[in-house]
Amino acid sequence: MATQNEIREAFQKADAIMRLEGFESTQTCKALQEAVTRGTMTFDDAVKAAIRKYTPAKPAGGA
């Protein structure tokens, strides 16, 4: 199992790659990363939370 420092370093590397592609991490994503790092949330749960947060709601009665 990875240590907190290893997890934090992996997230920092991922964020650096994203910045190279022109994307900036949001406060929400940073909070999710920190929750995973501290062990209060699983990676899978963090991904699900991010998808819920950033997926547009479907219009009422729409497809």
N, C-alpha and C positions, 0 to 999 in steps of 0.2 A: 504494500500500500504506500502511496506517495505521501510525503510529508507536506505540511502546510507551505513550506518554502518552495518545494518542488511544484506544487499546484499553482502557487502565486507566480512563479517564474514562467510556467507554461502559459498562463493567462497573459502575462506581460508580452511574451513572444507572439502569441496570437493577436493581441492588440496592435503590436508593431507591424505585423503583416497586414492587418486591416488598414492601418494608417498609410502604408505604402500603396495600397489600392484606392486610397482617397476616402476611406470611411473612418468615422470617429465613434468610439464607444460612448454609449449614453450612460447617464447616471443609473438608470435602471439596470443596464447590463453590468455595470461595475458593482452594483449592490448584489446582483445575483452571483457574480464571480466571487465576491467576498463571502457570501453565504456558503458556497460550495467549498471554498478554501477553509473556512472555519468548521465545516462538517455539519452545519445546521440544515443543509439542503443537499440532496443528491444532484449529480450533474444532469441526470434525466429529468428531475423535477424542475431544475433551472431552465432547461431547454423548453419544457412544456409551458412554464411561466412566461418565457420570452415570446413564444409563439402566440399565447393568449393575448399578451400585451400588444404585440405589433401586427396581428392579423386584423384587418378591417372587419367590422361587423357587417353581416349580410343585411341588406335592406329588408324591412318588414314585408313579409309576403313575397319576397323575391327568391330567386333561385340561388 
